[in-house]
Structure formats: structure tokens, C-alpha cells
């Protein structure tokens, strides 16, 4: 597997470049959270995956909301095509291989340090924003079981809306999850929260 690296110049350039692109493509960002994150505990961020922008948005949240050192799990074939992302905190996973366990163990190890955030996209692939239910793989629950109790689990539902503008608004809905850490429980809770966020968006 490819382990994450953090190169300050690459992160600075990546952030600057995407903030410039964001100014052209979006009209703003809103963050809605039910509470503040605990700075003394590591974070597992579970986020929906529907666009090319998702990696940058995860980095943006890690720096500006959570104030953590960013790590994100990516499919190895995708990371090979964009190796500069590795220097921003991306590490690889290969599904249906013996390296899968290595990647999950690596992610769990990162969550032993309070300054770290690990982002997972539980869908495992980019899907339309219109899918009715987001199905979770077993990776998140395995990581939490092996990372220990201090880990904060946060849900992020990312939504976009145009309304009467030519540019969409990005809305990050964040929730600190404190329920059971099984795949089924987290999947049900995430989809319930996602439905709640979508309904509020229509108000």
C-alpha cells in the first residue's frame, strides 16, 4: 500500500489552487454542525462521495472545522493517477486483496494520535447525489474496533444547490455520532441524518 505523506508546500499549493477554482465554480460554503469537535481526540470522518471535489472538501473541513492533520483513504488505482494527493495525506487501499487489511490497520493506527483525522467515503465509490440510500462497507466499523475508544466519529453530508444563481452553494452538514459503532447502526444513522439534511434544505 501507499502510505500518506504531508508536504507543506504541496498542501499550500493544493489549497490555494482549489480556493481559486472554488471562487469560479461556487458562490459560497456553509457549515452546519450540531457541536464543536473535541481538539484532544482523533476524528474518523464519514462523508458522502459524489463528485471530483470531495477530496478537497474533506481537506478543507479537516483544516478549518476540525483543525486536524488530514488523511484520506483512496483506491490505489486512483491515487496512482494523482500522486500529488499522497503528499496532502492520501493513502491507498486495494479492495478484494490482502492489502485491504494492511490499509485498515494503517488507518486505525493513525487514529491513535489525537491530532489526526481520517476521512472515509463509506460508499467506496463515487455515486450520484440522488441515490436513496448510502450503503456502508465494513471498513469503518473495523477501523473503530481496532483504533480504541477515544476516536470521535463525525458524519458529513455534503449538498449543493443552485436555486436562482448560476453557481451552486456548498452546504456541509456535520454531526457528531455517538451511537453503536457497528456497520448497520452507522449506516442507518447516517442515512437518517442525510434525509434530515435534505429535508431542511427544502425548507
C-alpha positions in Angstrom: 0.0 0.0 0.0 1.0 3.7 -0.4 1.2 5.4 3.0 0.2 9.1 3.4 2.8 11.9 3.4 2.5 15.5 4.2 4.5 18.0 2.2 3.8 21.6 3.4 4.5 23.2 0.1 2.2 20.8 -1.8 -0.6 21.3 0.7 -0.2 25.1 0.5 -0.3 25.0 -3.4 -3.2 22.5 -3.4 -5.3 24.6 -1.0 -4.5 27.8 -2.9 -5.3 26.3 -6.3 -8.6 24.9 -5.2 -9.7 28.0 -3.4 -9.1 29.8 -6.7 -11.1 27.3 -8.6 -13.9 27.4 -5.9 -14.3 31.1 -6.4 -15.1 30.5 -10.1 -17.4 27.5 -9.7 -19.2 28.1 -6.4 -20.9 31.0 -4.7 -20.1 30.1 -1.1 -19.7 27.5 1.6 -22.0 26.9 4.6 -21.1 24.7 7.6 -23.9 23.4 9.8 -22.7 21.4 12.9 -24.5 20.2 16.0 -21.5 20.9 18.1 -17.8 21.7 18.1 -15.2 18.9 17.7 -13.0 17.9 20.7 -9.4 19.0 19.9 -8.0 16.3 22.2 -9.5 13.4 20.3 -8.8 12.0 16.8 -11.6 12.1 14.2 -13.0 9.5 11.8 -15.0 11.5 9.2 -17.6 9.6 7.2 -18.6 11.6 4.2 -20.7 11.0 1.1 -18.8 10.7 -2.2 -20.5 12.2 -5.3 -18.0 14.5 -7.0 -14.5 15.2 -8.1 -14.4 17.9 -5.5 -14.8 15.6 -2.5 -11.2 15.2 -1.6 -10.6 18.9 -1.4 -13.7 19.5 0.6 -12.6 16.9 3.1 -9.2 18.6 3.4 -11.0 22.0 3.8 -13.1 20.6 6.7 -10.1 19.0 8.3 -8.2 22.2 8.4 -10.9 24.8 9.0 -13.5 23.0 11.1 -11.7 20.1 12.8 -8.2 21.7 12.8 -6.6 18.2 12.4 -3.9 16.6 10.3 -5.7 15.3 7.2 -5.6 11.7 5.9 -7.9 10.1 3.4 -8.3 6.6 2.1 -8.3 6.3 -1.7 -8.4 3.4 -4.2 -4.9 2.6 -5.2 -5.5 2.9 -8.9 -7.0 6.4 -8.4 -4.1 7.5 -6.2 -1.6 6.3 -8.8 -3.1 8.7 -11.3 -2.9 11.7 -8.8 0.1 11.0 -6.7 0.4 14.7 -5.7 -2.6 14.0 -3.4 -0.4 11.5 -1.5 1.6 14.5 -0.3 -1.6 16.0 1.1 -2.4 13.0 3.3 -3.9 10.4 0.9 -3.1 6.7 1.4 -4.2 3.7 -0.7 -6.4 0.7 -0.4 -6.9 -2.2 -2.7 -10.3 -3.9 -2.5 -10.5 -7.7 -2.5 -6.8 -8.1 -1.8 -4.6 -9.0 1.2 -3.6 -5.3 1.2 -7.0 -4.3 2.4 -6.3 -5.4 5.9 -3.0 -3.6 5.8 -4.8 -0.3 4.8 -7.4 -0.7 7.5 -4.7 -1.4 10.1 -2.8 1.7 9.0 -6.0 3.8 9.3 -6.7 2.5 12.8 -3.1 3.3 13.8 -3.4 6.9 12.6 -6.4 7.3 14.9 -4.2 6.6 17.9 -2.9 10.2 17.7 -5.2 13.0 18.8 -4.1 15.4 16.0 -5.1 13.1 13.2 -8.3 13.0 11.1 -9.0 10.1 8.8 -11.7 10.6 6.1 -13.5 7.6 4.6 -16.2 7.5 1.9 -18.3 4.6 3.1 -19.8 4.1 -0.3 -16.4 3.1 -1.6 -17.0 4.8 -5.0 -18.5 8.0 -6.5 -22.2 7.8 -6.7 -25.0 10.1 -7.8 -26.2 12.6 -5.1 -29.6 11.3 -5.9 -29.1 7.7 -4.6 -31.8 7.0 -2.0 -29.6 5.1 0.5 -25.8 5.1 1.1 -24.6 1.6 1.8 -21.7 1.2 4.2 -18.9 -1.2 3.7 -17.4 -2.9 6.8 -14.2 -0.8 6.9 -15.3 2.0 9.2 -16.5 -0.4 12.0 -13.3 -2.5 11.7 -11.1 0.6 12.0 -13.1 1.9 15.0 -12.9 -1.5 16.7 -9.1 -1.5 16.4 -8.4 2.2 17.0 -9.8 2.4 20.5 -12.5 4.4 22.3 -11.1 8.0 22.2 -12.0 8.4 18.5 -14.7 10.8 17.6 -17.0 9.7 14.7 -18.4 12.5 12.6 -20.9 12.3 9.8 -20.6 14.8 6.9 -23.4 15.2 4.3 -22.3 17.4 1.5 -25.1 19.0 -0.5 -25.2 21.6 -3.4 -27.9 23.9 -4.5 -28.3 26.4 -7.3 -31.6 28.0 -6.6 -31.7 31.2 -8.7 -27.9 31.5 -9.0 -25.7 30.4 -11.8 -23.3 29.0 -9.2 -24.2 26.4 -6.6 -23.8 26.8 -2.9 -22.0 24.1 -0.9 -23.5 23.0 2.3 -21.6 20.8 4.8 -23.9 19.2 7.4 -21.9 17.8 10.2 -23.0 15.6 13.1 -21.0 14.0 16.0 -22.2 10.4 16.1 -22.3 8.7 19.5 -24.3 5.6 18.7 -23.2 1.9 18.3 -20.2 1.5 16.1 -21.4 -1.4 14.0 -21.8 -1.1 10.2 -25.5 -1.5 10.4 -26.0 1.1 13.1 -23.8 3.7 11.5 -25.4 3.1 8.1 -28.9 3.6 9.5 -27.9 6.7 11.5 -26.0 8.2 8.5 -28.9 7.8 6.1 -31.4 9.1 8.7 -29.2 12.2 9.2 -28.8 12.6 5.4 -32.6 12.5 5.0 -32.9 15.2 7.7 -30.3 17.4 6.0 -32.1 17.1 2.6 -35.5 17.9 4.2 -34.0 21.0 5.9 -32.6 22.0 2.5 -36.1 22.1 1.1 -37.5 24.4 3.9 
